[in-house]
Amino acid sequence: MAPDALTVVIDCEGDGVDELRTALTPEDKPQFIERRNLSGDVATWIVVATLAVQSISPLLTFLAQWRGLTRVKRIKIGDIEIENPSAEDLELLRARMRAAVP
Amino acid sequence: MTPDERAVVEEVLRAQLGRTARWRAYDRELDSPMNIVLAAAEAHLGTPFTVYWGEDGLPEIFCLQGFSTPVVAFSTRYVELWADVRGALTTDVLGPELAPRPIEQLALRLIAEFSLKENDPEFAASTMLRSSMAGEGVSFLPNSIASLEQEPIGTPYMACWFYGLAHELGHFVGSRADATASKGMSDDDVLAGVDSALDRSSLPASVVDEARTSARSNRRGYILAPDTLRDEVRADLFATSLLFETTVRIARMIADAPNEGDSERRFNIVAFMSEMALSLNIIAMLERCRRTARHACEPVPKREHAIETLLHPVAVGTRLTFVRWYLEVAAVQYVFGDHPTQQQRQQVSQALDEVMENLHPAIEAAEKGLAAAMTVSLDRERRGSFLDVLEQWRSAHATEKVDAVDVIAIEQFCALAASLGKSSQVFDSMRDAAKHPSTPLEMRVSGTAYSCPWVVGPDGFSRPFGLDTKHGHLIFIFTHDSAIYQPFCESSAELLKEGYSIASTALIANSERELRDAIARHVRTGKEFRLVIEGSEDFTMLIEELAADTIWE
């Protein structure tokens, strides 16, 4: 049986996270994790949220149309993982997920 | 931390360190030098944190804030690489002529390993093979975590194992951002450090001018912005002071223990100052290799990434200015107490000058070796294909057995690639070649096959053939069974300068984007081009224009 909710993990560069915050609601239980290392680069962000399956399609649409998409280095939804996703990748994923939702 | 939160932490670590990396929360009950460092850090920070010890993954040390307690990921692979770089920088058995060679070899290995995180398996595999061919017979044996555990617990041990960890813990100080932590680190103080580091650099004047202006704008995230550097300086100062305190403490514990007498374990303030300066240079080298890997693998490199790669040594130079200031103050107090005379201060300052001076030849050799590795990695028009590099590697080993160290290094590299989920035929091929260098190469690939005319020329020049037309720079791609491919290659060859010729290259791609990225990685950075693929309307129209000679300006 398909799960009702899926964990979404998004790795995002720098200040892109500010706009990403607006795409998630408190019901998604988002966690914004700041990652720093020895390099001296600006912190990157890892956003972890639990989304109802029906909420994933709008999120993917937001990301596909977002001008900051190049700041997304990785997205993982359930077991599907895409590195450096393009708008087309996200549209394909959205279509696939919509088909999977009964 | 709740079980749910722990599950999220593990999900994040899996993504950052690799699927088959192993990690565990570090046992704080162990009687170990690490726990002495962690206890001292916790006392200073006044806040608990969790350290995850990671093995068999990417060389990464990083901190995560946003959980109920902050997390630091500590990778043993990073410690091994730190020791490798330190070994190359501190060797005294090679003269100035030979010293850059093993550093070039090591830098190529680091670039290859860091590039596994990117999406260009061909580059990663080729660079690993180039590393195996570099060095011209001079190379260092890589360190292993097991051997590093047996090293005497002195200043080099403490820095190698814990500088990165202590630096990351220092980022938890930054979040408090109180007045004391920022003392002596005003925007003007940081900018003075940036100016001084820029003055010492050999960067072109235009780059220096742009860097000064951008630093003063304090743009969020800019590598030389005071806000960015201040965070790193705080973390460096925390790391330096923490290691000072704990190295002295451990040295005293060892001195008090029976069977003491090992001079390597005694605390020496000059050796400590030297090690701290060396540590920042090790970070600089590791990070430049990481940035080179990122830049080399990006199909269209971002200008900001290129600038950051160029300016990273300046950022580290600025950080070193502050670490030096701290060392001077701390060393004076350690040696002469709370009320030193002016002469005593000068004595310590001179000792620090000598420390920096003594490091200079090693840094110079490192710069040469690193520059050679970066040139090879970043010159897209001389990169060649994976098959070219593999062929060179096989020729180099045709008459002799492959060194066992090389075979192990290649196997470990391929295992790391697998752990990161980077499956590619290139890794299988290089592993097969390392085991059986004389066996003919067999590659099994999946995807659509294309043919592309390739220009080859002197000094390893190798890039896709392109035409400058009124439609821009066009690169024609043909289906593998194209009837017009050969005639196109023959006519194209006539357009080339003497010394250059056309070779045929097969490309395998699963999408147009993949094909475009593969081509882009062999075209000079900044050069715009348009891909024209056989079967498209564009292709038919442009080939007709080419035949009618109306394609030109």
Interface residues (C-beta under 8 A of the other chain):
Chain A: T7 V9 D11 G14 D15 Q31 F32 I33 E34 R35 R36 N37 L38 S39 G40 D41 V42 I46 V48 R74 K76 E81 E83 N84 S86 E88
Chain B: V8 E11 V12 A15 Q16 E60 I61 F62 C63 L64 Q65 G66 F67 N119 G164 H167 E168 H171 R220 G221 I223 T228 L229 D231 E232 I283 L286 E287 R290 R291 E308 H312 A315 V316 R319 G421 R513
